[in-house]
Amino acid sequence: MRTLYDVQQILKKFGIFIYVGKRMWDIELMMIELKKIHS
């Protein structure tokens, strides 16, 4: 994973689509979801 796009594609494979509206909020929520997937 090198870019935010890569992260979005991984989340998409798990059926997770994130759009809160503010870029930083989106990134924070993606981090939370990745941690959930990883554990």
N, C-alpha and C positions, 0 to 999 in steps of 0.2 A: 504494500500500500504506500504509494508515494504522494497521491493527491487526494483532495476531498472527493473528487469524482470516483476514485477507486473505492473509497469508503461507502459512498452512496450505492455503488454497484453491488458491493457485498451485502449491504443491508437489504437491497432490493431482492436479492436471491432468497432472503428469509421472509420476504413479504412485508418489510418495514419501509414505509415511505415517510420521510420527515420534512415538514415545512411549517415552521412556526411563524416566519415572517422576518425575523431579524437573524442575520447570518451567524452571529455569535451564539444565539440561543439554539439555532439549528445544530451547530457544531457541538455544543454542550450536550444536547439530547442524543446526538449520534454517539458521543463517547459513552454515555450511560447505556445505550442499547448494545454497543459493542462489548462492554463489560459483562452485560447480562448473557450475551451469546457465548462469550468466552468461558464463563463459569458454569 
